[in-house]
Amino acid sequence: MEALTWIGLTALAIALPFIYPRWRLQRVLARPLPPEAVAVLQRNIPVYRNMPADLQQQLRKLVVQFLHQKKFVGCAGLEVTDEMAVTIAGQACLLLLNRPSKVYPALHTILVYPSEFVAQRAEVGPGGVITPGRQSMLGESWDDGRVVLSWDDVQRGAGDWTDGHNVVLHEFAHQLDSESGRANGAPYLGNPASYREWSEVLSRNFQSLRMHAMHRMETVMDPYGATNPAEFFAVATETFFEKPYQMAEHHAELYEEFLKYYRVDPRGWMSPPPPPAPPEPPPVSFAYSW
């Protein structure tokens, strides 16, 4: 009997670290997002008000889980407020709607700077010579469980939801990309057969963006996406959520792939952009005879 008791206690001790976090998470998820946090979503995510009620409910629940599981750290003297945390969590969780995925399982810490920050970078020159360098950054995503953000730029992204620039969407797209093993522009798609079409469509659009960037031609997407496939996926994600009408018009195949991946259509959350202004007529000249 005593041996059975010890076996039971040992089994419980082994299982407890796995059972307790799930039990605690279920208790947290049973509580709704506080009204003041919902007000932050309404204020700092302009499309929230236009989302269907079921997506709003999903987003609120995802934000509750995000805030419970992730740690926010202020850098360079910044104190992270509840509004900052909810704003970042709300924008990050937009990428998870209607998707049966966990809430960024590899991520544990979000570091927030007051404004753009300087990162140390090692530059490899001719002959493999490595030179220490410094680079100003708006955000970074690391595969060791960290995301770094500039709060000024988070606010800027929240203030204009139609310019295709959003540092939170960008960096958390990198987190999704990393879930397949490494950030290479091919996130986990679930079905192996999906990768062929994904690769073909994204490769064509990536090469097109590179060509446009090389010739300094204006495009729907930020030319920064031409840097490499991982940056292309992140930039295309920003475009998908902030300029969906333009992306659907100019990159129809790409938009369809993102519809399948993200399982939402942001066009339902915003009005179509106004048509371009017609060109001004040429000046009329008059000939007078005296």
Buried (B, 14 or more C-beta within 10 A) or exposed (E): EEEEEEEEEEEEEEEEEEEEEEEEBEEEEEEEBEEEBBEBBEBBBBBBEEBEEEBBEBBBBBBBBBBBBBBBEBBEEBEBBEBBBBBBBBBBBBBBBEBEEEBBEEBEBBBBBBEBBEEEEEEEEEEEEEEEEEEEBBBBBBBEBBBBBBBBBBEBBBEEBBBBBBBBBBBBBBBBBBBBEEBEBBBBBEEEEBEEBBEEBBEEBBEBBBEBBEEEEEBBBBBBBBBEBBBBBBBBBBBBBBBBBBBBEBBEEBBEBBBEBBEBEBBEBBEEEEEEEEEEEEEEEEEEEE
